Amino acid sequence: MNSDNTNRFTDTVENYIKYRPLYPPEMYPFLVEHCGLTQAQTIADIGSGTGFLSKLFLDQGHIVYGVEPNDAMRLAGEQYL
């Protein structure tokens, strides 16, 4: 099965930004406590979309590398961040 999802959200970026909830601020302390996340770690956000998750880590001082194959989503993420 060959399934190319790189353009899956191209026509819905505006609605994705408008209606998709942000990650809750409680998520970061959870990752620290349960996954051993430290501020010294660099984050790779694969499928970073509009950058919502990347922003959570950037706001905590992490270096974040976002990888997003969808041009429209990546552009929205660049503008958001």
PDB file with SEQRES, HELIX, SHEET and CRYST1 records, atoms N, CA, C and O in Angstrom:
SEQRES   1 A   81  MET ASN SER ASP ASN THR ASN ARG PHE THR ASP THR VAL          
SEQRES   2 A   81  GLU ASN TYR ILE LYS TYR ARG PRO LEU TYR PRO PRO GLU          
SEQRES   3 A   81  MET TYR PRO PHE LEU VAL GLU HIS CYS GLY LEU THR GLN          
SEQRES   4 A   81  ALA GLN THR ILE ALA ASP ILE GLY SER GLY THR GLY PHE          
SEQRES   5 A   81  LEU SER LYS LEU PHE LEU ASP GLN GLY HIS ILE VAL TYR          
SEQRES   6 A   81  GLY VAL GLU PRO ASN ASP ALA MET ARG LEU ALA GLY GLU          
SEQRES   7 A   81  GLN TYR LEU                                                  
HELIX    1 AA1 THR A   10  THR A   12  5                                   3    
HELIX    2 AA2 VAL A   13  TYR A   19  1                                   7    
HELIX    3 AA3 MET A   27  CYS A   35  1                                   9    
HELIX    4 AA4 PHE A   52  LEU A   58  1                                   7    
HELIX    5 AA5 ASP A   71  TYR A   80  1                                  10    
SHEET    1 AA1 2 ILE A  43  ILE A  46  0                                        
SHEET    2 AA1 2 VAL A  64  VAL A  67  1                                        
CRYST1    1.000    1.000    1.000  90.00  90.00  90.00 P 1           1          
ATOM      1  N   MET A   1       0.846  -1.168   0.000  1.00  0.00           N  
ATOM      2  CA  MET A   1       0.000   0.000   0.000  1.00  0.00           C  
ATOM      3  C   MET A   1       0.899   1.241   0.000  1.00  0.00           C  
ATOM      4  O   MET A   1       1.799   1.365   0.830  1.00  0.00           O  
ATOM      5  N   ASN A   2       0.649   2.137  -0.919  1.00  0.00           N  
ATOM      6  CA  ASN A   2       1.398   3.391  -1.006  1.00  0.00           C  
ATOM      7  C   ASN A   2       0.450   4.533  -0.664  1.00  0.00           C  
ATOM      8  O   ASN A   2      -0.479   4.825  -1.418  1.00  0.00           O  
ATOM      9  N   SER A   3       0.681   5.158   0.444  1.00  0.00           N  
ATOM     10  CA  SER A   3      -0.198   6.235   0.893  1.00  0.00           C  
ATOM     11  C   SER A   3       0.627   7.494   1.115  1.00  0.00           C  
ATOM     12  O   SER A   3       1.397   7.580   2.072  1.00  0.00           O  
ATOM     13  N   ASP A   4       0.464   8.465   0.230  1.00  0.00           N  
ATOM     14  CA  ASP A   4       1.194   9.725   0.332  1.00  0.00           C  
ATOM     15  C   ASP A   4       0.304  10.749   1.024  1.00  0.00           C  
ATOM     16  O   ASP A   4      -0.673  11.229   0.449  1.00  0.00           O  
ATOM     17  N   ASN A   5       0.648  11.073   2.250  1.00  0.00           N  
ATOM     18  CA  ASN A   5      -0.147  12.019   3.038  1.00  0.00           C  
ATOM     19  C   ASN A   5       0.442  13.421   3.065  1.00  0.00           C  
ATOM     20  O   ASN A   5      -0.007  14.258   3.847  1.00  0.00           O  
ATOM     21  N   THR A   6       1.439  13.697   2.228  1.00  0.00           N  
ATOM     22  CA  THR A   6       2.119  14.987   2.309  1.00  0.00           C  
ATOM     23  C   THR A   6       1.207  16.165   1.992  1.00  0.00           C  
ATOM     24  O   THR A   6       1.492  17.288   2.409  1.00  0.00           O  
ATOM     25  N   ASN A   7       0.128  15.938   1.269  1.00  0.00           N  
ATOM     26  CA  ASN A   7      -0.784  17.041   0.939  1.00  0.00           C  
ATOM     27  C   ASN A   7      -2.130  16.920   1.642  1.00  0.00           C  
ATOM     28  O   ASN A   7      -3.088  17.610   1.293  1.00  0.00           O  
ATOM     29  N   ARG A   8      -2.193  16.055   2.617  1.00  0.00           N  
ATOM     30  CA  ARG A   8      -3.461  15.763   3.289  1.00  0.00           C  
ATOM     31  C   ARG A   8      -4.144  17.008   3.868  1.00  0.00           C  
ATOM     32  O   ARG A   8      -5.367  17.119   3.788  1.00  0.00           O  
ATOM     33  N   PHE A   9      -3.396  17.931   4.438  1.00  0.00           N  
ATOM     34  CA  PHE A   9      -3.984  19.098   5.097  1.00  0.00           C  
ATOM     35  C   PHE A   9      -3.870  20.383   4.275  1.00  0.00           C  
ATOM     36  O   PHE A   9      -4.195  21.462   4.770  1.00  0.00           O  
ATOM     37  N   THR A  10      -3.417  20.280   3.038  1.00  0.00           N  
ATOM     38  CA  THR A  10      -3.180  21.471   2.222  1.00  0.00           C  
ATOM     39  C   THR A  10      -4.394  22.385   2.155  1.00  0.00           C  
ATOM     40  O   THR A  10      -4.266  23.599   2.311  1.00  0.00           O  
ATOM     41  N   ASP A  11      -5.567  21.814   1.925  1.00  0.00           N  
ATOM     42  CA  ASP A  11      -6.774  22.631   1.760  1.00  0.00           C  
ATOM     43  C   ASP A  11      -7.475  22.953   3.079  1.00  0.00           C  
ATOM     44  O   ASP A  11      -8.518  23.607   3.081  1.00  0.00           O  
ATOM     45  N   THR A  12      -6.922  22.507   4.180  1.00  0.00           N  
ATOM     46  CA  THR A  12      -7.591  22.718   5.467  1.00  0.00           C  
ATOM     47  C   THR A  12      -6.723  23.456   6.485  1.00  0.00           C  
ATOM     48  O   THR A  12      -7.067  23.510   7.666  1.00  0.00           O  
ATOM     49  N   VAL A  13      -5.611  24.017   6.043  1.00  0.00           N  
ATOM     50  CA  VAL A  13      -4.677  24.659   6.973  1.00  0.00           C  
ATOM     51  C   VAL A  13      -5.361  25.747   7.790  1.00  0.00           C  
ATOM     52  O   VAL A  13      -5.181  25.814   9.006  1.00  0.00           O  
ATOM     53  N   GLU A  14      -6.130  26.585   7.145  1.00  0.00           N  
ATOM     54  CA  GLU A  14      -6.785  27.692   7.855  1.00  0.00           C  
ATOM     55  C   GLU A  14      -7.697  27.172   8.967  1.00  0.00           C  
ATOM     56  O   GLU A  14      -7.677  27.693  10.083  1.00  0.00           O  
ATOM     57  N   ASN A  15      -8.489  26.155   8.665  1.00  0.00           N  
ATOM     58  CA  ASN A  15      -9.372  25.575   9.685  1.00  0.00           C  
ATOM     59  C   ASN A  15      -8.584  24.830  10.755  1.00  0.00           C  
ATOM     60  O   ASN A  15      -8.959  24.839  11.927  1.00  0.00           O  
ATOM     61  N   TYR A  16      -7.496  24.188  10.353  1.00  0.00           N  
ATOM     62  CA  TYR A  16      -6.646  23.483  11.317  1.00  0.00           C  
ATOM     63  C   TYR A  16      -6.120  24.468  12.357  1.00  0.00           C  
ATOM     64  O   TYR A  16      -6.167  24.199  13.558  1.00  0.00           O  
ATOM     65  N   ILE A  17      -5.624  25.596  11.895  1.00  0.00           N  
ATOM     66  CA  ILE A  17      -5.097  26.618  12.801  1.00  0.00           C  
ATOM     67  C   ILE A  17      -6.205  27.174  13.697  1.00  0.00           C  
ATOM     68  O   ILE A  17      -6.005  27.400  14.890  1.00  0.00           O  
ATOM     69  N   LYS A  18      -7.354  27.384  13.105  1.00  0.00           N  
ATOM     70  CA  LYS A  18      -8.457  28.027  13.818  1.00  0.00           C  
ATOM     71  C   LYS A  18      -9.101  27.112  14.869  1.00  0.00           C  
ATOM     72  O   LYS A  18      -9.459  27.569  15.954  1.00  0.00           O  
ATOM     73  N   TYR A  19      -9.246  25.819  14.546  1.00  0.00           N  
ATOM     74  CA  TYR A  19     -10.051  24.946  15.395  1.00  0.00           C  
ATOM     75  C   TYR A  19      -9.276  23.881  16.165  1.00  0.00           C  
ATOM     76  O   TYR A  19      -9.810  23.312  17.117  1.00  0.00           O  
ATOM     77  N   ARG A  20      -8.053  23.600  15.788  1.00  0.00           N  
ATOM     78  CA  ARG A  20      -7.303  22.567  16.505  1.00  0.00           C  
ATOM     79  C   ARG A  20      -6.826  23.141  17.827  1.00  0.00           C  
ATOM     80  O   ARG A  20      -6.159  24.177  17.845  1.00  0.00           O  
ATOM     81  N   PRO A  21      -7.154  22.488  18.934  1.00  0.00           N  
ATOM     82  CA  PRO A  21      -6.733  23.018  20.235  1.00  0.00           C  
ATOM     83  C   PRO A  21      -5.215  22.969  20.398  1.00  0.00           C  
ATOM     84  O   PRO A  21      -4.543  22.096  19.849  1.00  0.00           O  
ATOM     85  N   LEU A  22      -4.698  23.913  21.154  1.00  0.00           N  
ATOM     86  CA  LEU A  22      -3.278  23.902  21.486  1.00  0.00           C  
ATOM     87  C   LEU A  22      -3.020  22.794  22.504  1.00  0.00           C  
ATOM     88  O   LEU A  22      -3.943  22.290  23.144  1.00  0.00           O  
ATOM     89  N   TYR A  23      -1.754  22.430  22.639  1.00  0.00           N  
ATOM     90  CA  TYR A  23      -1.397  21.453  23.667  1.00  0.00           C  
ATOM     91  C   TYR A  23      -1.534  22.118  25.032  1.00  0.00           C  
ATOM     92  O   TYR A  23      -1.168  23.283  25.189  1.00  0.00           O  
ATOM     93  N   PRO A  24      -2.053  21.400  26.013  1.00  0.00           N  
ATOM     94  CA  PRO A  24      -2.231  22.008  27.338  1.00  0.00           C  
ATOM     95  C   PRO A  24      -0.883  22.272  27.997  1.00  0.00           C  
ATOM     96  O   PRO A  24       0.050  21.489  27.818  1.00  0.00           O  
ATOM     97  N   PRO A  25      -0.763  23.352  28.749  1.00  0.00           N  
ATOM     98  CA  PRO A  25       0.505  23.663  29.407  1.00  0.00           C  
ATOM     99  C   PRO A  25       0.945  22.570  30.382  1.00  0.00           C  
ATOM    100  O   PRO A  25       2.132  22.458  30.688  1.00  0.00           O  
ATOM    101  N   GLU A  26       0.011  21.772  30.866  1.00  0.00           N  
ATOM    102  CA  GLU A  26       0.342  20.681  31.793  1.00  0.00           C  
ATOM    103  C   GLU A  26       1.129  19.563  31.117  1.00  0.00           C  
ATOM    104  O   GLU A  26       1.704  18.706  31.789  1.00  0.00           O  
ATOM    105  N   MET A  27       1.152  19.576  29.796  1.00  0.00           N  
ATOM    106  CA  MET A  27       1.849  18.514  29.072  1.00  0.00           C  
ATOM    107  C   MET A  27       3.355  18.554  29.324  1.00  0.00           C  
ATOM    108  O   MET A  27       3.993  17.508  29.444  1.00  0.00           O  
ATOM    109  N   TYR A  28       3.921  19.752  29.403  1.00  0.00           N  
ATOM    110  CA  TYR A  28       5.370  19.851  29.575  1.00  0.00           C  
ATOM    111  C   TYR A  28       5.830  19.258  30.914  1.00  0.00           C  
ATOM    112  O   TYR A  28       6.743  18.431  30.918  1.00  0.00           O  
ATOM    113  N   PRO A  29       5.239  19.645  32.042  1.00  0.00           N  
ATOM    114  CA  PRO A  29       5.650  19.017  33.312  1.00  0.00           C  
ATOM    115  C   PRO A  29       5.443  17.497  33.313  1.00  0.00           C  
ATOM    116  O   PRO A  29       6.209  16.763  33.936  1.00  0.00           O  
ATOM    117  N   PHE A  30       4.413  17.038  32.618  1.00  0.00           N  
ATOM    118  CA  PHE A  30       4.179  15.595  32.509  1.00  0.00           C  
ATOM    119  C   PHE A  30       5.358  14.921  31.809  1.00  0.00           C  
ATOM    120  O   PHE A  30       5.836  13.881  32.261  1.00  0.00           O  
ATOM    121  N   LEU A  31       5.826  15.509  30.707  1.00  0.00           N  
ATOM    122  CA  LEU A  31       6.957  14.939  29.973  1.00  0.00           C  
ATOM    123  C   LEU A  31       8.234  14.964  30.809  1.00  0.00           C  
ATOM    124  O   LEU A  31       9.046  14.041  30.741  1.00  0.00           O  
ATOM    125  N   VAL A  32       8.405  16.014  31.590  1.00  0.00           N  
ATOM    126  CA  VAL A  32       9.576  16.097  32.473  1.00  0.00           C  
ATOM    127  C   VAL A  32       9.516  14.978  33.516  1.00  0.00           C  
ATOM    128  O   VAL A  32      10.497  14.268  33.739  1.00  0.00           O  
ATOM    129  N   GLU A  33       8.362  14.836  34.141  1.00  0.00           N  
ATOM    130  CA  GLU A  33       8.220  13.872  35.233  1.00  0.00           C  
ATOM    131  C   GLU A  33       8.232  12.420  34.762  1.00  0.00           C  
ATOM    132  O   GLU A  33       8.887  11.573  35.370  1.00  0.00           O  
ATOM    133  N   HIS A  34       7.516  12.136  33.689  1.00  0.00           N  
ATOM    134  CA  HIS A  34       7.317  10.741  33.288  1.00  0.00           C  
ATOM    135  C   HIS A  34       8.252  10.256  32.186  1.00  0.00           C  
ATOM    136  O   HIS A  34       8.408   9.050  31.999  1.00  0.00           O  
ATOM    137  N   CYS A  35       8.867  11.165  31.465  1.00  0.00           N  
ATOM    138  CA  CYS A  35       9.731  10.760  30.349  1.00  0.00           C  
ATOM    139  C   CYS A  35      11.180  11.188  30.537  1.00  0.00           C  
ATOM    140  O   CYS A  35      12.032  10.883  29.703  1.00  0.00           O  
ATOM    141  N   GLY A  36      11.458  11.883  31.616  1.00  0.00           N  
ATOM    142  CA  GLY A  36      12.827  12.297  31.883  1.00  0.00           C  
ATOM    143  C   GLY A  36      13.315  13.431  31.001  1.00  0.00           C  
ATOM    144  O   GLY A  36      14.520  13.603  30.820  1.00  0.00           O  
ATOM    145  N   LEU A  37      12.396  14.201  30.455  1.00  0.00           N  
ATOM    146  CA  LEU A  37      12.770  15.327  29.599  1.00  0.00           C  
ATOM    147  C   LEU A  37      13.529  16.371  30.411  1.00  0.00           C  
ATOM    148  O   LEU A  37      13.106  16.750  31.503  1.00  0.00           O  
ATOM    149  N   THR A  38      14.652  16.829  29.869  1.00  0.00           N  
ATOM    150  CA  THR A  38      15.411  17.902  30.508  1.00  0.00           C  
ATOM    151  C   THR A  38      15.537  19.061  29.535  1.00  0.00           C  
ATOM    152  O   THR A  38      15.434  18.876  28.322  1.00  0.00           O  
ATOM    153  N   GLN A  39      15.759  20.248  30.065  1.00  0.00           N  
ATOM    154  CA  GLN A  39      15.844  21.438  29.229  1.00  0.00           C  
ATOM    155  C   GLN A  39      17.050  21.392  28.298  1.00  0.00           C  
ATOM    156  O   GLN A  39      17.070  22.084  27.280  1.00  0.00           O  
ATOM    157  N   ALA A  40      18.042  20.598  28.631  1.00  0.00           N  
ATOM    158  CA  ALA A  40      19.243  20.499  27.800  1.00  0.00           C  
ATOM    159  C   ALA A  40      19.010  19.691  26.522  1.00  0.00           C  
ATOM    160  O   ALA A  40      19.844  19.708  25.617  1.00  0.00           O  
ATOM    161  N   GLN A  41      17.889  18.990  26.446  1.00  0.00           N  
ATOM    162  CA  GLN A  41      17.637  18.135  25.288  1.00  0.00           C  
ATOM    163  C   GLN A  41      17.116  18.940  24.101  1.00  0.00           C  
ATOM    164  O   GLN A  41      16.319  19.866  24.248  1.00  0.00           O  
ATOM    165  N   THR A  42      17.591  18.556  22.934  1.00  0.00           N  
ATOM    166  CA  THR A  42      17.109  19.124  21.679  1.00  0.00           C  
ATOM    167  C   THR A  42      15.921  18.289  21.222  1.00  0.00           C  
ATOM    168  O   THR A  42      15.923  17.065  21.355  1.00  0.00           O  
ATOM    169  N   ILE A  43      14.911  18.955  20.687  1.00  0.00           N  
ATOM    170  CA  ILE A  43      13.671  18.297  20.290  1.00  0.00           C  
ATOM    171  C   ILE A  43      13.585  18.212  18.772  1.00  0.00           C  
ATOM    172  O   ILE A  43      13.852  19.191  18.074  1.00  0.00           O  
ATOM    173  N   ALA A  44      13.211  17.043  18.262  1.00  0.00           N  
ATOM    174  CA  ALA A  44      12.893  16.862  16.846  1.00  0.00           C  
ATOM    175  C   ALA A  44      11.388  16.667  16.752  1.00  0.00           C  
ATOM    176  O   ALA A  44      10.856  15.661  17.222  1.00  0.00           O  
ATOM    177  N   ASP A  45      10.707  17.623  16.150  1.00  0.00           N  
ATOM    178  CA  ASP A  45       9.255  17.555  15.980  1.00  0.00           C  
ATOM    179  C   ASP A  45       8.997  17.088  14.550  1.00  0.00           C  
ATOM    180  O   ASP A  45       8.982  17.895  13.620  1.00  0.00           O  
ATOM    181  N   ILE A  46       8.796  15.792  14.380  1.00  0.00           N  
ATOM    182  CA  ILE A  46       8.607  15.200  13.063  1.00  0.00           C  
ATOM    183  C   ILE A  46       7.121  15.247  12.726  1.00  0.00           C  
ATOM    184  O   ILE A  46       6.287  14.750  13.483  1.00  0.00           O  
ATOM    185  N   GLY A  47       6.799  15.848  11.583  1.00  0.00           N  
ATOM    186  CA  GLY A  47       5.406  16.095  11.245  1.00  0.00           C  
ATOM    187  C   GLY A  47       4.911  17.290  12.043  1.00  0.00           C  
ATOM    188  O   GLY A  47       3.825  17.260  12.622  1.00  0.00           O  
ATOM    189  N   SER A  48       5.720  18.339  12.067  1.00  0.00           N  
ATOM    190  CA  SER A  48       5.493  19.481  12.959  1.00  0.00           C  
ATOM    191  C   SER A  48       4.291  20.342  12.606  1.00  0.00           C  
ATOM    192  O   SER A  48       3.870  21.179  13.404  1.00  0.00           O  
ATOM    193  N   GLY A  49       3.740  20.146  11.425  1.00  0.00           N  
ATOM    194  CA  GLY A  49       2.529  20.872  11.061  1.00  0.00           C  
ATOM    195  C   GLY A  49       2.657  22.370  11.238  1.00  0.00           C  
ATOM    196  O   GLY A  49       3.589  22.990  10.725  1.00  0.00           O  
ATOM    197  N   THR A  50       1.721  22.946  11.963  1.00  0.00           N  
ATOM    198  CA  THR A  50       1.679  24.393  12.159  1.00  0.00           C  
ATOM    199  C   THR A  50       2.571  24.864  13.303  1.00  0.00           C  
ATOM    200  O   THR A  50       2.630  26.060  13.586  1.00  0.00           O  
ATOM    201  N   GLY A  51       3.255  23.951  13.954  1.00  0.00           N  
ATOM    202  CA  GLY A  51       4.211  24.328  14.986  1.00  0.00           C  
ATOM    203  C   GLY A  51       3.659  24.402  16.393  1.00  0.00           C  
ATOM    204  O   GLY A  51       4.344  24.893  17.291  1.00  0.00           O  
ATOM    205  N   PHE A  52       2.440  23.929  16.616  1.00  0.00           N  
ATOM    206  CA  PHE A  52       1.846  24.025  17.951  1.00  0.00           C  
ATOM    207  C   PHE A  52       2.689  23.301  19.004  1.00  0.00           C  
ATOM    208  O   PHE A  52       2.933  23.845  20.081  1.00  0.00           O  
ATOM    209  N   LEU A  53       3.134  22.081  18.699  1.00  0.00           N  
ATOM    210  CA  LEU A  53       3.945  21.341  19.661  1.00  0.00           C  
ATOM    211  C   LEU A  53       5.346  21.940  19.765  1.00  0.00           C  
ATOM    212  O   LEU A  53       5.912  22.019  20.855  1.00  0.00           O  
ATOM    213  N   SER A  54       5.896  22.358  18.640  1.00  0.00           N  
ATOM    214  CA  SER A  54       7.225  22.991  18.658  1.00  0.00           C  
ATOM    215  C   SER A  54       7.230  24.194  19.590  1.00  0.00           C  
ATOM    216  O   SER A  54       8.186  24.399  20.338  1.00  0.00           O  
ATOM    217  N   LYS A  55       6.164  24.990  19.548  1.00  0.00           N  
ATOM    218  CA  LYS A  55       6.087  26.194  20.384  1.00  0.00           C  
ATOM    219  C   LYS A  55       6.108  25.845  21.867  1.00  0.00           C  
ATOM    220  O   LYS A  55       6.727  26.552  22.662  1.00  0.00           O  
ATOM    221  N   LEU A  56       5.442  24.771  22.240  1.00  0.00           N  
ATOM    222  CA  LEU A  56       5.451  24.341  23.636  1.00  0.00           C  
ATOM    223  C   LEU A  56       6.883  24.143  24.119  1.00  0.00           C  
ATOM    224  O   LEU A  56       7.233  24.561  25.222  1.00  0.00           O  
ATOM    225  N   PHE A  57       7.711  23.502  23.291  1.00  0.00           N  
ATOM    226  CA  PHE A  57       9.098  23.246  23.671  1.00  0.00           C  
ATOM    227  C   PHE A  57       9.966  24.500  23.543  1.00  0.00           C  
ATOM    228  O   PHE A  57      10.838  24.732  24.380  1.00  0.00           O  
ATOM    229  N   LEU A  58       9.739  25.299  22.520  1.00  0.00           N  
ATOM    230  CA  LEU A  58      10.497  26.544  22.364  1.00  0.00           C  
ATOM    231  C   LEU A  58      10.283  27.469  23.558  1.00  0.00           C  
ATOM    232  O   LEU A  58      11.221  28.105  24.038  1.00  0.00           O  
ATOM    233  N   ASP A  59       9.051  27.536  24.025  1.00  0.00           N  
ATOM    234  CA  ASP A  59       8.731  28.392  25.172  1.00  0.00           C  
ATOM    235  C   ASP A  59       9.441  27.944  26.450  1.00  0.00           C  
ATOM    236  O   ASP A  59       9.572  28.723  27.395  1.00  0.00           O  
ATOM    237  N   GLN A  60       9.895  26.700  26.479  1.00  0.00           N  
ATOM    238  CA  GLN A  60      10.625  26.176  27.642  1.00  0.00           C  
ATOM    239  C   GLN A  60      12.137  26.242  27.440  1.00  0.00           C  
ATOM    240  O   GLN A  60      12.897  25.752  28.274  1.00  0.00           O  
ATOM    241  N   GLY A  61      12.575  26.849  26.329  1.00  0.00           N  
ATOM    242  CA  GLY A  61      13.996  27.064  26.094  1.00  0.00           C  
ATOM    243  C   GLY A  61      14.718  25.984  25.309  1.00  0.00           C  
ATOM    244  O   GLY A  61      15.943  26.017  25.196  1.00  0.00           O  
ATOM    245  N   HIS A  62      13.980  25.033  24.767  1.00  0.00           N  
ATOM    246  CA  HIS A  62      14.604  23.968  23.981  1.00  0.00           C  
ATOM    247  C   HIS A  62      14.979  24.460  22.585  1.00  0.00           C  
ATOM    248  O   HIS A  62      14.358  25.375  22.046  1.00  0.00           O  
ATOM    249  N   ILE A  63      15.999  23.838  22.017  1.00  0.00           N  
ATOM    250  CA  ILE A  63      16.257  23.954  20.586  1.00  0.00           C  
ATOM    251  C   ILE A  63      15.328  22.941  19.930  1.00  0.00           C  
ATOM    252  O   ILE A  63      15.287  21.780  20.338  1.00  0.00           O  
ATOM    253  N   VAL A  64      14.581  23.376  18.914  1.00  0.00           N  
ATOM    254  CA  VAL A  64      13.606  22.503  18.266  1.00  0.00           C  
ATOM    255  C   VAL A  64      13.852  22.497  16.765  1.00  0.00           C  
ATOM    256  O   VAL A  64      14.015  23.547  16.144  1.00  0.00           O  
ATOM    257  N   TYR A  65      13.877  21.308  16.196  1.00  0.00           N  
ATOM    258  CA  TYR A  65      13.939  21.138  14.748  1.00  0.00           C  
ATOM    259  C   TYR A  65      12.605  20.563  14.302  1.00  0.00           C  
ATOM    260  O   TYR A  65      12.228  19.462  14.704  1.00  0.00           O  
ATOM    261  N   GLY A  66      11.893  21.311  13.473  1.00  0.00           N  
ATOM    262  CA  GLY A  66      10.620  20.845  12.955  1.00  0.00           C  
ATOM    263  C   GLY A  66      10.776  20.354  11.532  1.00  0.00           C  
ATOM    264  O   GLY A  66      11.437  20.989  10.711  1.00  0.00           O  
ATOM    265  N   VAL A  67      10.162  19.219  11.248  1.00  0.00           N  
ATOM    266  CA  VAL A  67      10.168  18.649   9.905  1.00  0.00           C  
ATOM    267  C   VAL A  67       8.720  18.493   9.474  1.00  0.00           C  
ATOM    268  O   VAL A  67       7.954  17.768  10.109  1.00  0.00           O  
ATOM    269  N   GLU A  68       8.342  19.173   8.395  1.00  0.00           N  
ATOM    270  CA  GLU A  68       6.967  19.110   7.908  1.00  0.00           C  
ATOM    271  C   GLU A  68       6.981  19.007   6.385  1.00  0.00           C  
ATOM    272  O   GLU A  68       7.410  19.947   5.716  1.00  0.00           O  
ATOM    273  N   PRO A  69       6.523  17.888   5.821  1.00  0.00           N  
ATOM    274  CA  PRO A  69       6.559  17.708   4.372  1.00  0.00           C  
ATOM    275  C   PRO A  69       5.492  18.497   3.609  1.00  0.00           C  
ATOM    276  O   PRO A  69       5.641  18.733   2.410  1.00  0.00           O  
ATOM    277  N   ASN A  70       4.426  18.904   4.286  1.00  0.00           N  
ATOM    278  CA  ASN A  70       3.356  19.634   3.608  1.00  0.00           C  
ATOM    279  C   ASN A  70       3.720  21.113   3.543  1.00  0.00           C  
ATOM    280  O   ASN A  70       3.890  21.763   4.575  1.00  0.00           O  
ATOM    281  N   ASP A  71       3.840  21.638   2.328  1.00  0.00           N  
ATOM    282  CA  ASP A  71       4.272  23.026   2.137  1.00  0.00           C  
ATOM    283  C   ASP A  71       3.372  24.031   2.855  1.00  0.00           C  
ATOM    284  O   ASP A  71       3.864  24.960   3.496  1.00  0.00           O  
ATOM    285  N   ALA A  72       2.058  23.846   2.749  1.00  0.00           N  
ATOM    286  CA  ALA A  72       1.115  24.797   3.349  1.00  0.00           C  
ATOM    287  C   ALA A  72       1.193  24.765   4.876  1.00  0.00           C  
ATOM    288  O   ALA A  72       1.165  25.808   5.529  1.00  0.00           O  
ATOM    289  N   MET A  73       1.289  23.573   5.433  1.00  0.00           N  
ATOM    290  CA  MET A  73       1.399  23.455   6.890  1.00  0.00           C  
ATOM    291  C   MET A  73       2.731  24.031   7.371  1.00  0.00           C  
ATOM    292  O   MET A  73       2.779  24.721   8.390  1.00  0.00           O  
ATOM    293  N   ARG A  74       3.809  23.748   6.640  1.00  0.00           N  
ATOM    294  CA  ARG A  74       5.129  24.255   7.026  1.00  0.00           C  
ATOM    295  C   ARG A  74       5.150  25.780   6.995  1.00  0.00           C  
ATOM    296  O   ARG A  74       5.686  26.408   7.908  1.00  0.00           O  
ATOM    297  N   LEU A  75       4.577  26.379   5.962  1.00  0.00           N  
ATOM    298  CA  LEU A  75       4.518  27.836   5.869  1.00  0.00           C  
ATOM    299  C   LEU A  75       3.725  28.418   7.041  1.00  0.00           C  
ATOM    300  O   LEU A  75       4.126  29.422   7.629  1.00  0.00           O  
ATOM    301  N   ALA A  76       2.607  27.789   7.375  1.00  0.00           N  
ATOM    302  CA  ALA A  76       1.808  28.251   8.515  1.00  0.00           C  
ATOM    303  C   ALA A  76       2.618  28.151   9.804  1.00  0.00           C  
ATOM    304  O   ALA A  76       2.547  29.039  10.654  1.00  0.00           O  
ATOM    305  N   GLY A  77       3.382  27.077   9.951  1.00  0.00           N  
ATOM    306  CA  GLY A  77       4.226  26.913  11.131  1.00  0.00           C  
ATOM    307  C   GLY A  77       5.311  27.968  11.209  1.00  0.00           C  
ATOM    308  O   GLY A  77       5.594  28.495  12.284  1.00  0.00           O  
ATOM    309  N   GLU A  78       5.916  28.276  10.079  1.00  0.00           N  
ATOM    310  CA  GLU A  78       6.953  29.315  10.055  1.00  0.00           C  
ATOM    311  C   GLU A  78       6.371  30.660  10.464  1.00  0.00           C  
ATOM    312  O   GLU A  78       7.015  31.421  11.186  1.00  0.00           O  
ATOM    313  N   GLN A  79       5.164  30.956  10.012  1.00  0.00           N  
ATOM    314  CA  GLN A  79       4.524  32.222  10.364  1.00  0.00           C  
ATOM    315  C   GLN A  79       4.116  32.236  11.836  1.00  0.00           C  
ATOM    316  O   GLN A  79       4.224  33.271  12.494  1.00  0.00           O  
ATOM    317  N   TYR A  80       3.651  31.107  12.358  1.00  0.00           N  
ATOM    318  CA  TYR A  80       3.217  31.007  13.753  1.00  0.00           C  
ATOM    319  C   TYR A  80       4.392  31.165  14.711  1.00  0.00           C  
ATOM    320  O   TYR A  80       4.284  31.808  15.756  1.00  0.00           O  
ATOM    321  N   LEU A  81       5.514  30.565  14.333  1.00  0.00           N  
ATOM    322  CA  LEU A  81       6.665  30.596  15.226  1.00  0.00           C  
ATOM    323  C   LEU A  81       7.490  31.837  14.993  1.00  0.00           C  
ATOM    324  O   LEU A  81       8.507  32.036  15.659  1.00  0.00           O  
TER     325      LEU A  81                                                      
END                                                                             
